[in-house]
């Protein structure tokens, strides 16, 4: 059992330098600590259940080979609502807990689902691995690239099974589409693009107000340096503040950049650029509401991600999606479990559809039926050592590609990257400052 004192002791211990590139090809998915017996129910602790986490809890509650035993959130209202959801489905009420450290000490938790704000993702996952828990980590893997290094060291050191919530990696028709793409169905692909469009309202100018009685603001901030509570941050608008969030690029872009990287079969880029800004409203929103990130992979290929938060006109008829442009045709992936192949004149030559759809705009669980495939893969990895569809190492690389875009956006120029190590070659102090972040004393993540 790992105590809160033990967590803090580990938090201040040193760690040697490490890169994702050194580990990507060699890391074995250790099945140490997996649940004994293929029929044993995996006992799950849900961490962060206000929106996405509550949706994941609903989906997991409907599966017979797992049981949600504990629910953790810094918002007492969110705990109560999620408990009610699980109770309605299973007839059982999981225990409630506001402090992640207490949940991780619980002997009735084999694995955890982390759906907290972005600044918590990597620190929470590292704490869970140190406690011997398997992890389902919502994307993005981290708040900054340095945390990706720490995550990969942690999964190699502690040997627990970590699946990242890039759920499309497990959707059957998406897998089939990528297989066709790699088999040459549209010829060699040199360029691909992805996009996400929305029409988000202004978040206004926040006012300093007393912390609500239902919220533990100190625990909500956790590893982030302390700031005063304002009335336009919790629960969703934190996405648009660099201090806690990572913008639309990692909120939604990570999913589709992961598909681009998977389909093109590339790892780290050689050059990344970003243009855009916060254009529409004069409010507290800091991250871009309009952004175009481009990644170059030497002379092999390139791709782009377009994010629009203040204009929801679809691209190619879809509010979100991916298209691979080949030498003999194009392959389209929508947000759901379907795809289309077109010839050079745009005529559809093959279309694969599914009744299981992705619900655009659903913040809770936009793809509950489809997510079961991803959960099953995670369970099989825990029980039998099955290879993960979205391993932590692979997902960290996809996350980092989008983080490069945000760094390029913030410094105002393109950045050059070592395609082997993934490190940025530019020695600019501002870039180096954005590679990592400052942490609240006593909450520094270390492996």
Residue pairs with C-beta under 8 A, 6 or more apart in sequence:
1 105
1 107
2 104
2 105
2 130
2 131
2 132
3 101
3 105
4 99
4 101
4 102
4 105
7 101
7 104
7 127
7 130
8 442
10 130
10 446
11 442
11 443
11 444
11 445
11 446
12 442
12 444
12 446
13 446
14 446
15 150
15 153
15 446
15 447
17 149
18 149
18 152
18 153
19 149
19 421
19 422
19 423
20 148
20 149
20 152
20 393
20 396
20 397
20 400
20 421
20 422
21 267
21 268
21 418
21 420
21 421
21 422
22 421
23 152
23 156
23 393
24 267
24 393
24 394
24 397
27 152
27 155
27 156
27 391
27 393
29 161
29 381
29 385
29 387
29 388
29 391
30 159
30 160
30 161
31 161
31 381
31 382
31 384
31 385
32 159
32 160
33 132
33 134
33 159
33 160
34 134
34 161
34 381
34 382
34 383
34 384
34 385
35 42
35 110
35 382
35 383
37 383
38 383
38 384
39 65
40 383
41 64
41 65
41 66
41 67
42 65
42 66
42 67
42 110
42 111
42 134
42 379
42 382
42 383
43 66
43 67
43 69
43 108
43 109
43 110
43 111
44 60
44 66
44 67
44 68
44 69
44 109
44 110
44 111
44 112
44 113
45 68
45 69
45 70
45 71
45 72
45 103
45 104
45 106
45 109
45 111
45 112
45 113
45 133
46 53
46 56
46 57
46 60
46 68
46 70
46 71
46 72
46 82
46 94
46 112
46 113
46 115
47 53
47 72
47 73
47 100
47 103
47 112
47 113
47 114
47 115
47 116
47 124
48 72
48 73
48 114
48 115
48 116
48 117
48 120
48 138
49 57
49 71
49 72
49 73
49 78
49 79
49 81
49 82
49 115
50 73
50 75
50 78
50 235
51 115
51 235
51 236
51 363
51 364
52 115
52 138
52 363
52 364
52 365
53 73
53 82
53 113
53 115
53 116
53 138
54 78
54 81
54 82
54 85
54 364
54 365
55 362
55 363
55 364
55 365
55 366
55 368
56 113
56 115
56 136
56 138
56 365
56 371
57 68
57 71
57 82
57 85
57 86
57 113
58 85
58 86
58 89
58 364
58 365
58 368
59 365
59 368
59 371
59 372
59 375
60 66
60 68
60 113
60 375
61 68
61 85
61 86
61 89
61 90
62 89
63 372
63 375
65 379
66 375
66 379
67 90
67 92
68 86
68 90
68 94
69 94
69 95
69 106
69 108
69 109
70 94
70 95
70 96
70 97
70 103
70 106
70 108
70 109
71 79
71 82
71 83
71 86
71 94
71 95
71 96
71 97
72 79
72 96
72 97
72 98
72 99
72 100
72 102
72 103
73 79
73 82
73 98
74 98
74 215
74 216
74 217
74 219
74 220
75 214
75 215
75 220
75 234
75 235
76 96
76 98
76 214
76 215
77 214
79 96
79 97
79 98
80 96
82 94
83 93
83 94
83 96
86 92
86 93
86 94
87 93
95 106
97 103
97 106
98 216
98 219
99 219
100 124
100 127
100 219
100 222
101 127
103 109
103 112
104 112
104 127
104 128
104 131
104 133
105 131
109 133
110 133
110 134
110 382
111 133
111 134
111 135
111 136
111 161
111 382
112 128
112 133
112 134
112 135
112 136
113 135
113 136
113 138
114 120
114 121
114 124
114 125
114 128
114 135
114 136
114 137
114 138
115 138
116 124
116 138
117 220
117 238
117 244
117 245
118 140
118 142
118 143
118 238
118 239
118 244
118 245
118 246
118 250
119 143
119 222
119 223
119 224
119 243
119 244
119 245
120 222
120 223
121 137
121 138
121 140
121 141
121 142
121 143
121 147
122 141
122 142
122 143
122 147
122 148
122 150
122 151
122 445
123 147
123 222
123 223
123 443
123 445
124 222
125 135
125 137
125 141
125 151
125 154
125 162
125 392
126 150
126 151
126 154
126 445
126 446
126 447
127 445
128 135
128 160
129 135
129 154
129 155
129 157
129 158
129 160
129 162
130 154
130 158
132 158
132 160
133 160
134 160
134 161
134 162
134 378
134 382
135 160
135 161
135 162
135 163
136 162
136 163
136 164
136 165
136 375
136 378
137 162
137 163
137 164
137 165
137 392
137 395
138 164
138 165
139 164
139 165
139 166
139 250
139 254
139 255
139 258
139 395
139 399
140 246
140 250
140 254
140 399
140 402
140 403
141 147
141 148
141 151
141 164
141 392
141 395
141 396
141 399
142 148
142 151
142 396
142 399
142 403
143 244
143 246
143 437
144 403
144 434
144 435
144 436
144 437
145 400
145 403
145 404
145 422
145 435
145 436
146 435
146 436
146 437
147 436
147 445
148 396
148 397
148 399
148 400
150 445
150 446
150 447
151 162
151 392
151 396
152 392
152 393
152 396
153 447
154 447
155 162
155 392
155 393
157 447
161 378
161 381
161 382
161 388
162 388
162 391
162 392
163 374
163 377
163 378
163 381
163 388
163 389
163 390
163 391
163 392
164 390
164 391
164 392
164 394
164 395
165 374
165 390
166 254
166 255
166 258
166 390
166 395
166 398
167 367
167 370
167 371
167 373
167 374
167 390
168 174
168 255
168 258
168 259
168 333
169 175
169 258
169 262
169 374
169 389
169 390
170 370
170 373
170 374
170 376
170 377
170 389
170 390
171 337
171 370
171 373
172 337
172 354
172 373
173 337
173 338
173 339
173 352
173 354
174 259
174 333
174 337
174 339
176 339
176 352
177 331
177 333
177 339
177 352
178 259
178 262
178 263
180 331
180 341
181 189
181 263
181 324
181 326
181 331
182 263
182 265
185 326
185 329
185 331
185 341
186 324
186 325
186 326
186 327
186 328
186 329
186 330
186 331
186 341
187 326
187 327
187 328
187 329
188 326
188 327
189 263
189 264
189 301
189 324
189 325
189 326
189 327
190 300
190 301
190 302
190 325
190 327
191 301
191 302
191 303
191 325
192 260
192 263
192 264
192 301
192 303
192 322
192 323
192 324
192 325
193 260
193 303
193 304
193 305
193 306
193 322
193 323
193 325
194 253
194 256
194 257
194 259
194 260
194 303
194 304
194 305
194 306
194 320
194 321
194 322
194 323
195 256
195 305
195 306
195 307
195 308
195 315
195 320
195 321
196 248
196 252
196 253
196 256
196 305
196 306
196 307
196 308
196 319
196 320
197 306
197 307
197 308
197 311
197 312
197 313
197 314
197 315
197 319
197 320
198 248
198 308
198 309
198 312
198 319
198 361
199 309
199 310
199 311
199 312
200 289
200 309
200 310
202 280
202 281
202 283
202 285
203 232
203 237
203 240
203 281
203 283
203 284
203 285
204 232
204 283
204 284
205 232
205 283
205 284
206 230
206 231
206 232
206 233
206 284
207 230
207 231
207 232
208 228
208 229
208 230
209 229
209 230
209 231
210 229
211 217
211 229
215 234
217 229
218 226
220 234
221 227
221 244
221 440
222 440
222 443
223 439
223 440
223 443
223 444
223 445
224 243
224 244
224 437
224 439
224 440
225 243
225 438
225 439
225 440
226 440
227 243
230 284
232 284
233 241
233 244
236 363
237 284
237 285
238 244
238 245
239 245
239 246
239 247
239 248
239 251
239 287
240 247
240 284
240 285
240 286
240 287
241 284
241 286
241 287
242 286
242 287
242 410
245 251
245 287
246 287
246 402
246 403
246 406
247 287
247 288
247 291
247 307
247 406
248 287
248 288
248 289
248 291
248 307
248 309
249 287
249 288
249 291
249 293
249 305
249 307
249 402
249 405
249 406
250 399
250 402
250 403
250 406
252 307
252 320
253 293
253 305
253 307
253 402
253 405
254 398
254 399
254 402
256 305
256 320
256 321
256 322
257 293
257 295
257 303
257 305
257 398
257 401
257 402
258 390
258 395
258 398
259 322
259 333
260 303
260 305
260 322
261 267
261 303
261 397
261 398
261 401
263 322
263 324
263 331
264 297
264 301
264 303
264 324
266 297
266 300
266 301
267 397
267 419
267 422
268 397
268 400
268 401
268 417
268 418
268 419
268 420
268 421
268 422
269 295
269 296
269 297
269 401
269 404
269 417
269 419
270 296
270 297
270 298
270 416
270 417
270 419
271 295
271 296
271 414
271 415
271 416
271 417
272 293
272 294
272 295
272 296
272 401
272 404
272 405
272 407
272 408
272 414
272 415
272 417
273 293
273 294
273 405
273 408
273 413
273 414
273 415
274 288
274 291
274 292
274 293
274 294
274 405
274 406
274 408
274 409
275 291
275 292
275 409
276 288
276 289
276 290
276 291
276 292
276 307
276 409
277 288
277 289
277 290
277 291
278 285
278 286
278 287
278 288
278 289
279 289
279 290
279 310
280 289
280 309
280 310
281 289
281 310
287 406
288 307
288 309
288 409
289 308
289 309
289 310
290 307
290 308
290 309
290 310
290 311
291 305
291 306
291 307
291 405
291 409
292 304
292 305
292 306
292 307
293 304
293 305
293 307
293 402
293 404
293 405
293 408
293 409
294 302
294 303
294 304
295 302
295 303
295 304
295 401
295 404
295 405
296 302
297 419
298 419
305 402
305 405
306 315
312 319
315 321
316 323
316 332
318 332
318 334
318 335
319 335
319 360
320 334
320 335
320 360
321 332
321 333
321 334
321 335
322 332
322 333
323 330
323 331
323 332
323 333
324 330
324 331
328 343
328 344
329 341
329 342
329 343
329 344
329 349
330 341
330 342
330 346
331 339
331 340
331 341
331 342
332 339
332 340
332 341
332 342
333 339
334 358
335 358
335 360
336 354
336 356
336 357
336 358
336 367
336 370
337 354
337 356
337 357
337 358
337 370
338 351
338 352
338 353
338 354
339 351
339 352
340 348
340 350
340 351
340 352
341 348
341 349
341 350
341 351
342 348
342 349
343 349
356 367
356 369
356 370
357 367
358 366
358 367
358 370
359 366
359 367
360 366
365 371
374 389
374 390
377 386
377 388
377 389
378 388
380 386
381 387
381 388
397 422
400 422
404 415
404 417
404 424
406 434
407 415
407 424
407 431
407 434
407 435
408 414
408 415
410 430
410 434
411 428
411 430
411 431
411 434
415 424
415 425
415 426
415 431
416 424
416 425
416 426
417 423
417 424
417 425
418 424
418 425
424 431
424 435
439 445
